[in-house]
Structure formats: C-alpha cells, structure tokens
Amino acid sequence: MVLVFLQAAVVAEETAQGVLPSLGWEWIAAAVGFVIATILIILFIKKVIVNSILGLIGWAIAVYVFHLPLPFWISLVASALFGLAGVGVMILLKIAGVF
C-alpha cells in the first residue's frame, strides 16, 4: 500500500519537474491570478444574487401581503437591482407622494 503511494508521489514529482520549467513563472503566476480572481468574483456574485432574491421576496410581501399600490415594473426592477433597500426606497417614495 505504501509502495503505491510512493510510486504515485514519484510520478507526480517527475511530471511537475518536467512541466513547470517549460511553462515559466509568468504562466504559473497568471494561472494562480485567474484562480484567485474567479474565487473573488464568485463570492461577490453570490452576495449580489442573494440580495436580489431578498429584494424580490420583500417586494412580493409589500405588494401582495400588505397591498401597497406600488408601480409594478419600476418597483420590481428596483427591488431586483438594489434588494431590500430598493423596496424601502419605493415605499418611501410612495409615502412621499412621488408615485
């Protein structure tokens, strides 16, 4: 069992020694940079998606549960783009008489 792992480690080491010098450090740095950028983008987009979903849920509650007469498309788009803050602004604008 140990022999199998040792053989795998030797094969991996030989492959790495053969591939890495031929690529150069620029390619390795670019690959690591792309991986880091992808992780950061996914984390950011996940927060944006959750915020948009919460905004749509808040909009649905405001319109269908509390029966607030908000303009349909404007308030729906604002809640999808800005989340719960968009719903709050639409409610404040409705109270102020802008809509």
PyMOL commands that set and color helices and strands:
alter all, ss='L'
color gray80, all
select helices_A, chain A and resi 2-23+25-65+72-82+84-96
alter helices_A, ss='H'
color red, helices_A
deselect
rebuild
show_as cartoon
